[in-house]
Amino acid sequence: MAYELCTAGGQGFVRRADQEQGAVHETAWTLVAVARRTFEMILGGQAV
């Protein structure tokens, strides 16, 4: 599984790619600060 923080124009989202299943999932677009915090929580194992 791979996670990406994607940002543009002050907005952002987190993308999760599952290579085994060939599936890609994305969060909703939000403020970059919120997307970055979500991404940090995922990387830190704190996301629910």
N, C-alpha and C positions, 0 to 999 in steps of 0.2 A: 504494500500500500504506500502511495506517495501523496504528500500534501503540498499544496502551493498557496502562497499568499499572492493574490492578483489585485493590482490597484491601477486606477486611471482616473484622472480628473477629480481627486478628492473622495472617490468612492472605492470600495473594495469588497472582495469576497474570498472565501477559502474553497479551494477545489481539492477533492480527494479522488485519486485515480487508483482503481483496483486492477492491476495488470492481469491477475489470474482470471478474473471474470470479464475483463474488458469493459468495465463500467466506470463512468465518471459521474461524480455527484458534486454539486456546488451549493454553498449557502446563498442566501439572498444578498443582493447588493446592499451595502450599508456604509457608514462613514469609515474611512481608513482606520481610525483609532479603534473602532469596535472590531473590525475585521482583524486587525493586528493582535488585539487582545485575545480573540478567539483562537487565532493561529498559535499564539504563545501558550495558551492553555492546552491546546492539542499536543504540542511538542513537549510540554511539561507533564503530560499525563493527568491533567486536572479537568479536562473537558468531560461533560456528562453525556 
